[in-house]
């Protein structure tokens, strides 16, 4: 098992950006819960409306959107998230556009996170959802150079949103993680938040009983560490 670099510092403010409702809870929920408990202000942004994410026949996309919004709101409350932003873009329809990037740049400039967490867009060992790849790419580009450099999206400046430099980007679902966060004691909070996504559990890798699956994954990540449970990420330091 690899020995990861341990990330112990708690940021003052963090932002998690997920393609769909449930992505943050599944992939970084314990880290978010730990940071919030330590006083970090966390903003959670969800890019799509989740309309394509339920397999049950007879449900309309409108009903699905309402259900998934309610599930995400409940999950955010479980984690203690300070601000939930749901962009409402089409599920399965994310594209790397100037407009989408501008939405993320605006969030970064508005909430000014020290650390951003999102999907790793560069997976090479497994399939990944297209929305995940696009979201990860757009967030990465939004951090550098767009949110940092004043002349990108000048309309934000006219709105009073100054440029902002993010310090670190943590990428979940990475094939090549190098950073681990000790999340011992926070898997139960993560599991409780994930259970709020009731319509999704059957299709997620954790299944309908997420706690045991999350515990096993976190224990495997921390096998070479001095603690019991970990969440791993690929880290990029922003220029």
Helices and strands as residue ranges (DSSP letters): E 5-6, E 13-18, H 23-37, E 41-48, H 61-79, E 83-89, H 98-111, E 115-119, H 130-141, I 142-147, H 154-158, E 168-172, E 179-182, H 187-195, G 201-203, H 210-221, E 230-237
